[in-house]
C-alpha cells in the first residue's frame, strides 16, 4: 500500500502541505507590503527573490509542487468523503452542524487555484519572458512600477479582492484544523487556533489593502 493510501495519511499530507503554503503566504505578504511602505526595499527584495539561484532553482519549484499537491490532495479527499458519506442530504441541514467555510473548502480552494493562475499570468509569466525569452538586461528597479501597473485595472483589482476574501474563508477553517490533522493537541492548542484565526483574517486583508492602495493611489497621480 502507498504511503498516502489511508485516510489519516492523506489528511496529514493535506495539513502539512497547507502549513507549508501558509508559511510562504506570510513571506509573500511581507515582501508585498514593502511596496506600500518603501518602494526601494520592495525592489531590492524582489530583485533578490528573482535572481537568487537557491530561490529560483529550488524553493520556487518546491512551492509550485506544494500548491499542486495541496489542491490535488484536496480534490481526492473531497471525492472520497462524498463517496463515503451515508447521509441523506434531503433531511440534512449542513449549516446547522458546520460553517460555510468548512462545507465549501473545495469551492474556495478551486477559486483560489484559479486566482493563482491569474497571479502566475500577471507576474511569473512576464518575469520568465523578460529574463529568458526576451533576454533583457536585469533592471533592479523595475519591480515596483510593474506591480503598480498591474493594479491599474479596476477589474483585475476587484478579482484580487474577491480571491483574497475567499482565501480568508479557506484559511479560517483550513489553517486551524491543520493542527488537529497533524495530531497537535496539547496546552498550546487553543493559543495556536486563536493565532490561526487571526492570521486567516489579517493576511488576506493585508493583501486586499495592498491591491486597493495601489489602485486608488494611481487615480490621484
N, C-alpha and C positions, 0 to 999 in steps of 0.2 A: 504493500500500500504506500502511496505517496505521502510525503510529509504534510500535505495540505488536504488529505483525504477526510479527516474528521472535522466535525462542525466546530469543535473548540479550537483546533489548529487554524482553521480559516478565520475565525473571529479574532484570534490573537494576531494573525498576519495582517488582517484588516486594520486592527487597532495600532499595531506598530508602524505600519506604513502611513497611517493617518497622523500619528505623533511626529513622524519624520517630516511630513509635509507641513505640519503646524510650525515646526522649528524654522523651516525655510520661509514660511509665510511671514513670520516675525522679522527675520533678517531682511527680507524683501521690503517690508514696510519701513524699517529703519532707514534703509538707503533712499527709498522714495520720499520719505518725509524731509530729507535734506533738500529736496528740490523746492520746497516751500521756504525753508529756513535759510539755506546758503547754497546758491547755485554752483559756486566753485567747489564746495565739498561734494555735491552731487556729481559733478563732472569727474572729480578725482576718484571717487569710489566706483562710479560706473566704468570709468576707464580701466581701473584695476580689475574689476569683475569681467570686463570684456576682453582683456588681453592676457590675464594670468593663465599660465598653462595648466595648473592644477584645477582651477575653477572650470576652464573650458574643456579640458580633456578628461576630467574625472567627475567632478561634482555636478556639472551640467548634465552629462549622460545619466548619472545616478538619479538626479532629480526627475528627469523625463521618465525614466523607468519607474520611479516611485509613483508618479502621477498615474501612469498607465496601469500599473499593478493595483493601485488602490481602487480605481474605478472598475477595473475588470473583476476584482475580488468582490466589490460591492454588488455588481450585477449577478455574480454567481450566488452570493448569499441571498439576495432578494429572490432569485428564481427558485432556489432550494426551499426557502422559507414559505413561498407561496404554494409550492407543490406539497409541502409537508403540513400546511395549516389545515386543520379539520374543522374550522369554524364556519358556521352558516352566516354569511355576510348579510343576509336579509334580516336577520334578527340581532345582528351585532352592531353595537354603537361604538365604533373605534374611538371617537373623540372623547368618550366618557372614560376611557381607560389609558389613553396616551395623548401626547401633544401632536399637533400637526407636523412639527419638525421631525419627530421620531417616526411617524407613519409615512412620511414622504421624503425620506432621505435619498431614495433613488432618483426622485424627480429633481430635487435641488442639486443633487450630485451631477446629473446629466446636464442641467443648465450651466452649472459651474464649469463642467468639461467643455461645453460649447464656448463659454466665455474664455477659457484658456486657449481655445483655438483662435479666437479673435485676438487675444493678447499676443500669441505667437505671431499671428499675421501682422500685428501692429509693430512689434518690436524685434522679435527674434529673426523673422524672415528678412526684414530690411537690414538687420545687422549682418546676417550672412551674405546678403547681396553686396553690401558696402565693402566688406572686408575680403571676401573670397571670390565673388563673381566679377565685380567691377574693379577690384584691386585698387581701391582708393588709398591714399596715404592716411595713416592714422591721425585723427584730429581729436585731441583730448578734451576739447571744449564743445564738441558737437552734441553731447548727450542731453544737456538741459533744453536747448531750443527744440530738439526732436521730440522730447516728452511734452513740452508745452504745446507744440503744434498738433499733437495727437488729440488734445482735449479742446481744440478749437470748435469742432463739430458738436452741436447740442445733442444730436442723435447718438453719437459714439459715447459722449459723456453720460447720457441717460442710460445706455446699455451697461456701462460700467457700474453705475449706481445700483441698477436692478440686480446685477450679478452679485454685488457685494452684500446686498440685503439678503439674498438667498444664501450666500456664503455664511452670513451671520446665523441664519436659521440652521444651516447644516452643522456649523461648529457648536451651536448651542446644545445640541443633542450629542453629536459625534465626539467632540473633544472630551466632554465629561465622562461619557460611557466608555471611552477607550481605556481609562484607568481600571475600570471594573473588568474589562475584557482581558487585560493582561494580568489580572489577579492581584492588583494593588489594593489591599483592603486592610488598613491599619489606622492608627490615631490621626494620621495626616490626610486621610481620605476626604474628610469634609472640607478641609482647607484647600486641597487640590481641586475639588469640584467647584468650590467658590472661585478659585483662580481661573478655572476653565470657562466658567460662565462670564466672568469679567472680560477675559481675553476674547471670547466669542463676540462680544459687543464692541469693545474698544478698537480692536484691529480693523474689522470691516468698516466701522465708522471713520477710522483714520484714513483708510483708502478712499472712502467717499469724499471726505474733506479735501484730500489732495486733488482729486479729479475736478470737483466743483470749484475749488480755489483757482486752479489753472484756467478753467473755462471762463469764469467771470472776471478774472484778472486781465484777460486779454480784451474783454469788452471795454475796459477803461483805459486802454492804451491806443 
